[in-house]
């Protein structure tokens, strides 16, 4: 596999691309979720009372360490968080490239997977640095799945079986936050499948995987206990029961689900401009759903899961994430809410599973089947390239918005609450949000952090 070492250069190129995109599309000034974070945790980031709270596990504990480093060394820089996110995405890329090398996948498939992984369909997560732990969480998931993959195939490295016991504790209790639900479910399903496959090999191996199950369930229970103390507060969410709404508007739920699948080949912003009816959404979403079904059929037909479990886990994770977003976000009553860029990180896991399944099944497929797989792969490539191209075209507008926001921040004391609420994109439907923005900016000014560190407006966007 020496000739495939260049695969690891692809994640490096992806990281450099991500860092360049951040530079041309953003400026170092807080907005959105940062308003809540500043008011909740700053300036005293060393205060244990802000950490030792009942719902600490829902607040992603690794964030506390990052805030200490950020305020101590980088004057609470949004760019610091953005870089952590891109580096974590690069770590995911390195783990995926390691799998591709082990399976000796061809260069075409590897390049395609890289294009999807580093697509700018995740622009919102990349620019809003407060979400950087989510990138780290998925890197942790991929690492755990890779370890499980080695144990599954019987070619584990020293310590791998021990890692299956302690990795869930580290990830669920320290890194993943709400993303631990799908992580837990797919691992339990994978372990259950392995136990079925091992039923003829004796009870000792079955007990081994039962132990791995327990190592996932216990920290997840602790997370659920912590989560029971959390207070949910989502602006714009309607307080209506699911069943009556489902019976009244079943078509809404169908369109919500299908459009969320379509988001993997067309961005929401571009689609709103280009599509005048629901038909293109339904066609694209239907094709993505068909790709899922084809990949699952290939897993069964070629019995790929007996040789390698990694792609099947990714398929299950992607599908379950679609179900989770639908179940938890339908009551915003916006059909294309599931197309938001913030969910691309969750949904793309399934696309990676589809592409890996296609790559593994390619050698055993007939001409017609290869043609179908190739056409679907081209669809994903074209969609992600289009989304990336569109995002690069409007990057300077995003930069200009950030630059104007920085000017406003430096003059916030002379601005109205309405101006602050709208320009800092913080819960714009609530009048009191403007005062929350003012409070956050006051804290930063008193500490000389963020845009107040040197008091200079960031450079304007390049045309």
C-alpha positions as CSV (number, residue, x, y, z in Angstrom):
1,X,0.0,0.0,0.0
2,X,3.0,2.3,-0.2
3,X,1.8,3.7,-3.5
4,X,-1.4,4.9,-1.8
5,X,0.3,7.0,0.8
6,X,-0.6,10.1,-1.3
7,X,-4.2,9.5,-0.2
8,X,-3.3,11.3,3.1
9,X,-2.4,14.4,1.1
10,X,-6.1,14.8,0.3
11,X,-7.3,15.6,3.8
12,X,-4.4,18.1,4.1
13,X,-5.5,19.8,0.9
14,X,-9.1,19.8,2.3
15,X,-7.9,21.5,5.5
16,X,-6.0,24.1,3.5
17,X,-9.1,24.7,1.4
18,X,-11.3,25.0,4.5
19,X,-8.9,27.5,6.1
20,X,-8.8,29.6,2.9
21,X,-12.6,29.6,2.7
22,X,-12.9,30.9,6.3
23,X,-10.5,33.7,5.5
24,X,-12.5,34.9,2.4
25,X,-16.0,34.4,3.9
26,X,-15.8,35.5,7.6
27,X,-14.4,38.0,10.1
28,X,-13.4,37.5,13.7
29,X,-16.5,38.8,15.4
30,X,-19.2,37.0,17.4
31,X,-22.7,36.5,16.3
32,X,-25.6,34.0,16.7
33,X,-24.9,31.3,19.3
34,X,-21.9,33.2,20.5
35,X,-24.2,35.7,22.2
36,X,-25.6,33.0,24.5
37,X,-22.1,31.5,25.1
38,X,-20.6,34.9,26.1
39,X,-23.4,35.7,28.4
40,X,-23.4,32.2,30.0
41,X,-19.7,31.5,30.5
42,X,-17.6,34.7,30.2
43,X,-15.6,36.3,31.5
44,X,-14.8,33.9,34.4
45,X,-14.1,30.8,32.4
46,X,-12.2,29.2,35.4
47,X,-15.3,29.3,37.6
48,X,-16.2,25.7,38.5
49,X,-19.8,26.6,39.3
50,X,-20.3,27.2,35.6
51,X,-19.0,23.7,34.8
52,X,-20.5,21.7,37.7
53,X,-24.1,22.0,36.7
54,X,-26.6,19.2,36.4
55,X,-26.9,19.4,32.6
56,X,-23.1,19.7,32.0
57,X,-23.0,16.8,29.6
58,X,-25.4,18.6,27.2
59,X,-23.0,21.5,27.1
60,X,-20.2,19.5,25.6
61,X,-17.5,19.6,28.3
62,X,-14.6,19.8,25.8
63,X,-15.9,23.3,25.1
64,X,-14.9,24.5,28.6
65,X,-11.2,23.6,27.9
66,X,-11.4,25.3,24.5
67,X,-12.8,28.5,26.0
68,X,-10.0,28.6,28.6
69,X,-7.4,28.3,25.9
70,X,-9.2,30.8,23.7
71,X,-9.6,33.5,26.2
72,X,-6.1,33.0,27.7
73,X,-4.2,32.9,24.4
74,X,-6.4,34.3,21.6
75,X,-8.6,37.0,23.2
76,X,-11.7,34.9,22.6
77,X,-11.3,34.6,18.8
78,X,-14.0,33.2,16.6
79,X,-11.2,32.2,14.2
80,X,-9.7,30.0,16.8
81,X,-12.9,27.9,17.0
82,X,-13.3,27.9,13.2
83,X,-9.8,26.5,12.8
84,X,-10.5,23.8,15.4
85,X,-13.5,22.8,13.3
86,X,-11.6,22.6,10.0
87,X,-8.8,20.6,11.7
88,X,-11.3,18.2,13.1
89,X,-12.8,17.8,9.7
90,X,-9.3,17.0,8.4
91,X,-9.0,14.4,11.1
92,X,-12.1,12.7,9.8
93,X,-10.6,12.8,6.3
94,X,-7.4,11.1,7.5
95,X,-9.4,8.3,9.2
96,X,-11.5,7.8,6.0
97,X,-8.3,7.7,3.9
98,X,-6.9,5.1,6.2
99,X,-9.9,2.9,5.6
100,X,-9.7,3.5,1.8
101,X,-6.1,2.3,1.9
102,X,-6.9,-0.8,3.9
103,X,-9.6,-1.7,1.4
104,X,-7.4,-0.7,-1.6
105,X,-10.1,1.5,-3.1
106,X,-9.3,3.1,-6.4
107,X,-8.2,6.7,-6.8
108,X,-11.5,7.8,-8.4
109,X,-13.5,6.7,-5.4
110,X,-11.1,8.3,-3.0
111,X,-11.2,11.6,-4.8
112,X,-15.0,11.5,-4.9
113,X,-15.2,10.8,-1.2
114,X,-12.8,13.7,-0.4
115,X,-14.9,16.0,-2.6
116,X,-18.0,15.2,-0.6
117,X,-16.3,15.4,2.8
118,X,-14.8,18.8,2.2
119,X,-17.8,20.2,0.3
120,X,-18.9,23.7,1.4
121,X,-22.5,22.4,2.0
122,X,-21.4,22.7,5.6
123,X,-20.6,26.4,5.3
124,X,-22.8,27.4,8.2
125,X,-21.1,25.0,10.6
126,X,-17.7,26.1,9.3
127,X,-18.3,29.8,9.7
128,X,-20.1,29.7,13.0
129,X,-17.2,28.5,15.1
130,X,-19.3,27.7,18.1
131,X,-20.2,24.4,16.4
132,X,-16.5,23.2,16.1
133,X,-17.0,20.3,18.7
134,X,-19.5,18.7,16.3
135,X,-16.7,18.2,13.7
136,X,-14.5,16.7,16.5
137,X,-17.4,14.5,17.5
138,X,-17.7,13.0,14.0
139,X,-13.9,12.4,13.9
140,X,-14.3,10.5,17.2
141,X,-17.2,8.5,15.7
142,X,-15.1,7.6,12.7
143,X,-12.2,6.6,14.9
144,X,-14.4,4.3,17.0
145,X,-16.0,2.8,13.9
146,X,-12.5,2.1,12.5
147,X,-11.4,0.4,15.7
148,X,-14.6,-1.7,15.6
149,X,-13.9,-2.5,11.9
150,X,-10.5,-4.0,12.8
151,X,-12.0,-6.1,15.7
152,X,-14.9,-7.1,13.4
153,X,-12.5,-8.4,10.7
154,X,-10.2,-10.1,13.3
155,X,-7.2,-8.0,12.5
156,X,-7.2,-5.7,15.5
157,X,-4.2,-3.9,16.8
158,X,-3.0,-4.2,20.5
159,X,-5.5,-2.4,22.7
160,X,-8.3,-2.2,20.2
161,X,-10.7,-4.3,22.3
162,X,-10.0,-2.1,25.3
163,X,-10.7,1.0,23.2
164,X,-14.2,-0.4,22.4
165,X,-14.8,-0.3,26.2
166,X,-13.6,3.2,27.0
167,X,-14.1,5.2,23.8
168,X,-17.9,5.6,24.4
169,X,-17.2,7.1,27.9
170,X,-14.9,9.7,26.5
171,X,-17.0,10.6,23.5
172,X,-20.5,10.6,25.0
173,X,-19.5,12.3,28.3
174,X,-17.0,14.8,26.9
175,X,-17.4,15.5,23.2
176,X,-20.6,14.5,21.4
177,X,-23.4,16.3,23.1
178,X,-26.8,15.6,21.5
179,X,-25.1,13.7,18.6
180,X,-24.5,10.8,21.0
181,X,-28.0,9.4,20.4
182,X,-27.4,8.2,16.9
183,X,-23.8,7.1,17.8
184,X,-25.3,4.9,20.5
185,X,-28.0,3.4,18.4
186,X,-25.8,2.5,15.5
187,X,-23.2,0.9,17.7
188,X,-25.9,-1.2,19.5
189,X,-27.2,-2.3,16.1
190,X,-23.7,-3.2,14.9
191,X,-22.9,-5.1,18.1
192,X,-26.3,-6.9,17.9
193,X,-25.6,-7.9,14.3
194,X,-22.2,-9.3,15.2
195,X,-23.7,-11.3,18.0
196,X,-26.1,-12.9,15.5
197,X,-23.2,-13.7,13.2
198,X,-21.3,-15.2,16.1
199,X,-24.1,-17.3,17.5
200,X,-22.4,-20.5,16.3
201,X,-19.0,-19.7,17.7
202,X,-19.8,-20.0,21.4
203,X,-21.0,-17.8,24.2
204,X,-17.6,-16.2,25.1
205,X,-17.6,-14.1,21.9
206,X,-21.2,-13.2,22.4
207,X,-20.5,-12.1,26.0
208,X,-17.6,-10.0,24.6
209,X,-19.9,-8.0,22.4
210,X,-22.5,-7.8,25.2
211,X,-19.7,-6.0,27.2
212,X,-19.2,-3.6,24.4
213,X,-22.9,-2.9,24.4
214,X,-22.8,-2.2,28.1
215,X,-19.9,0.2,27.6
216,X,-22.1,2.3,25.3
217,X,-25.4,2.1,27.2
218,X,-24.0,3.2,30.6
219,X,-22.5,6.6,29.5
220,X,-25.6,7.2,27.4
221,X,-27.8,6.7,30.4
222,X,-25.7,9.3,32.3
223,X,-26.1,11.7,29.4
224,X,-29.9,11.2,29.5
225,X,-29.9,11.9,33.2
226,X,-27.9,15.1,32.6
227,X,-30.1,16.0,29.7
228,X,-33.3,15.8,31.9
229,X,-32.1,18.9,33.7
230,X,-31.6,20.9,30.5
231,X,-34.1,23.6,29.5
232,X,-34.9,23.5,25.8
233,X,-35.3,27.0,24.2
234,X,-35.7,27.0,20.4
235,X,-36.9,30.2,18.9
236,X,-39.6,29.7,16.3
237,X,-40.6,26.2,17.4
238,X,-44.3,25.7,17.6
239,X,-45.8,24.0,20.7
240,X,-48.1,21.6,18.9
241,X,-48.5,17.8,19.2
242,X,-47.1,15.5,16.5
243,X,-50.0,13.1,15.8
244,X,-52.7,15.7,15.2
245,X,-50.4,17.7,12.9
246,X,-49.4,14.5,11.1
247,X,-53.1,13.6,10.5
248,X,-53.9,17.1,9.4
249,X,-50.9,17.7,7.0
250,X,-49.3,14.4,6.1
251,X,-47.9,15.9,2.9
252,X,-45.9,18.4,4.9
253,X,-44.0,15.6,6.6
254,X,-43.3,13.8,3.3
255,X,-41.9,17.0,1.8
256,X,-39.9,17.7,4.9
257,X,-38.2,14.3,4.8
258,X,-37.7,14.2,1.0
259,X,-36.2,17.8,1.0
260,X,-33.8,16.9,3.7
261,X,-32.5,14.1,1.5
262,X,-32.3,16.5,-1.4
263,X,-30.0,18.8,0.6
264,X,-27.2,16.4,-0.1
265,X,-27.2,17.4,-3.8
266,X,-28.5,20.9,-3.8
267,X,-28.1,23.7,-1.3
268,X,-31.2,25.4,0.3
269,X,-30.2,28.9,-0.7
270,X,-29.6,28.0,-4.4
271,X,-32.7,25.8,-4.5
272,X,-35.0,28.6,-3.3
273,X,-33.7,30.8,-6.2
274,X,-33.7,28.1,-8.9
275,X,-36.8,26.0,-8.1
276,X,-40.4,27.4,-8.5
277,X,-42.2,24.1,-7.6
278,X,-41.6,21.1,-5.3
279,X,-41.0,18.8,-8.2
280,X,-37.2,19.2,-8.4
281,X,-36.8,18.8,-4.7
282,X,-38.9,15.6,-4.8
283,X,-36.9,14.2,-7.7
284,X,-33.5,14.9,-6.2
285,X,-34.6,13.7,-2.7
286,X,-36.1,10.6,-4.3
287,X,-32.8,9.8,-6.1
288,X,-30.8,10.1,-2.8
289,X,-33.3,7.9,-1.1
290,X,-33.0,5.4,-3.9
291,X,-29.2,5.5,-3.5
292,X,-29.6,4.5,0.1
293,X,-31.8,1.6,-0.8
294,X,-29.4,0.4,-3.5
295,X,-26.5,0.6,-1.1
296,X,-28.4,-1.4,1.5
297,X,-29.3,-4.0,-1.1
298,X,-25.7,-4.3,-2.2
299,X,-24.7,-4.8,1.5
300,X,-27.1,-7.7,1.6
301,X,-26.5,-9.1,-1.9
302,X,-22.7,-9.0,-1.7
303,X,-22.7,-9.8,2.1
304,X,-20.3,-6.9,2.5
305,X,-21.2,-6.5,6.2
306,X,-19.5,-9.9,6.9
307,X,-16.2,-8.6,5.7
308,X,-16.4,-4.9,6.7
309,X,-18.9,-3.1,8.9
310,X,-17.7,0.5,8.5
311,X,-19.8,1.5,5.4
312,X,-23.0,-0.1,6.9
313,X,-22.5,1.8,10.1
314,X,-22.2,5.1,8.1
315,X,-25.4,4.2,6.1
316,X,-27.3,3.5,9.3
317,X,-26.0,6.7,10.9
318,X,-27.0,8.9,7.9
319,X,-30.5,7.4,7.7
320,X,-31.1,7.7,11.5
321,X,-29.9,11.3,11.4
322,X,-32.5,12.1,8.8
323,X,-35.1,10.5,11.1
324,X,-33.8,12.4,14.1
325,X,-33.9,15.8,12.4
326,X,-37.4,15.2,11.2
327,X,-38.7,14.1,14.6
328,X,-37.1,17.0,16.5
329,X,-37.5,19.8,13.9
330,X,-40.8,19.3,12.2
331,X,-42.5,21.7,14.5
332,X,-40.8,24.7,13.0
333,X,-43.4,24.1,10.3
334,X,-40.9,25.0,7.5
335,X,-40.8,22.4,4.8
336,X,-37.1,23.0,3.9
337,X,-35.9,23.4,7.4
338,X,-34.1,20.0,7.2
339,X,-32.1,21.4,4.2
340,X,-30.3,23.8,6.5
341,X,-26.5,23.7,6.1
342,X,-26.2,23.0,9.9
343,X,-27.4,19.5,9.3
344,X,-25.1,18.7,6.4
345,X,-22.5,17.2,8.7
346,X,-25.0,14.7,10.0
347,X,-26.5,13.8,6.7
348,X,-23.2,13.4,4.7
349,X,-22.3,10.4,6.9
350,X,-24.8,8.4,5.0
351,X,-23.5,9.6,1.6
352,X,-20.0,8.5,2.6
353,X,-21.5,5.1,3.5
354,X,-23.2,4.9,0.1
355,X,-20.0,5.8,-1.8
356,X,-17.9,3.3,0.2
357,X,-20.5,0.6,-0.5
358,X,-20.5,1.4,-4.2
359,X,-16.7,1.3,-4.3
360,X,-16.6,-2.1,-2.5
361,X,-19.3,-3.6,-4.7
362,X,-18.0,-2.2,-8.0
363,X,-15.8,-5.2,-8.8
364,X,-18.6,-7.7,-8.4
365,X,-21.3,-5.6,-10.2
366,X,-22.5,-6.2,-13.7
367,X,-22.4,-3.5,-16.4
368,X,-26.0,-2.2,-15.8
369,X,-25.4,-2.1,-12.0
370,X,-22.2,-0.3,-12.4
371,X,-23.9,2.2,-14.7
372,X,-26.5,2.9,-12.0
373,X,-23.9,3.2,-9.2
374,X,-21.7,5.4,-11.5
375,X,-24.7,7.7,-12.3
376,X,-25.6,8.1,-8.6
377,X,-22.0,8.8,-7.7
378,X,-21.8,11.5,-10.4
379,X,-25.0,13.0,-9.0
380,X,-23.4,13.4,-5.6
381,X,-20.2,14.8,-7.1
382,X,-22.1,17.3,-9.3
383,X,-24.3,18.4,-6.4
384,X,-21.5,18.9,-4.0
385,X,-19.3,20.7,-6.6
386,X,-22.3,23.0,-7.4
387,X,-22.9,23.7,-3.7
388,X,-19.2,24.5,-3.2
389,X,-19.0,26.7,-6.3
390,X,-22.2,28.6,-5.3
391,X,-20.7,29.2,-1.8
392,X,-17.5,30.5,-3.2
393,X,-19.4,32.9,-5.5
394,X,-21.2,34.5,-2.5
395,X,-18.3,34.2,0.0
396,X,-17.4,37.9,-0.3
397,X,-21.0,38.8,0.6
398,X,-20.7,36.8,3.8
399,X,-17.4,38.6,4.4
400,X,-19.0,42.0,3.9
401,X,-21.8,41.0,6.4
402,X,-19.2,40.1,9.0
403,X,-17.2,43.3,8.4
404,X,-20.3,45.4,8.8
405,X,-21.2,43.4,12.0
406,X,-17.7,44.3,13.4
407,X,-18.3,48.0,12.7
408,X,-21.6,47.7,14.5
409,X,-20.1,45.9,17.4
410,X,-17.5,48.7,17.9
411,X,-20.3,51.2,18.0
412,X,-22.9,49.0,19.8
413,X,-23.5,51.5,22.6
414,X,-25.0,53.9,20.1
415,X,-27.2,51.3,18.4
416,X,-30.7,50.2,19.1
417,X,-31.7,46.8,20.4
418,X,-33.5,46.1,17.2
419,X,-30.3,46.8,15.2
420,X,-28.3,44.5,17.4
421,X,-30.8,41.7,17.3
422,X,-31.1,41.7,13.5
423,X,-27.5,42.2,12.7
424,X,-26.1,39.7,15.1
425,X,-28.7,37.1,14.0
426,X,-29.6,36.2,17.6
427,X,-33.2,34.9,18.0
428,X,-34.5,37.7,15.8
429,X,-38.2,36.9,16.6
430,X,-37.7,37.9,20.2
431,X,-37.5,41.6,21.1
432,X,-35.5,40.9,24.3
433,X,-32.7,39.4,22.2
434,X,-31.2,42.8,21.4
435,X,-30.5,43.4,25.1
436,X,-28.7,40.0,25.2
437,X,-26.5,41.1,22.3
438,X,-25.7,44.3,24.1
439,X,-24.8,42.4,27.3
440,X,-22.5,40.1,25.4
441,X,-20.7,42.9,23.6
442,X,-20.3,44.8,27.0
443,X,-18.6,41.8,28.5
444,X,-16.2,41.5,25.5
445,X,-15.5,45.3,25.6
446,X,-14.7,45.2,29.3
447,X,-12.2,42.4,28.8
448,X,-10.8,43.7,25.5
449,X,-11.7,40.5,23.7
450,X,-12.8,39.5,20.2
451,X,-13.3,42.6,18.0
452,X,-12.5,44.9,20.9
453,X,-8.9,43.4,21.3
454,X,-7.4,45.9,18.9
455,X,-10.5,47.9,18.0
456,X,-9.9,47.6,14.3
457,X,-12.5,46.7,11.7
458,X,-11.6,43.5,9.8
459,X,-10.5,43.9,6.2
460,X,-13.3,44.2,3.7
461,X,-14.2,41.4,1.3
462,X,-12.2,41.0,-1.9
463,X,-14.3,41.1,-5.0
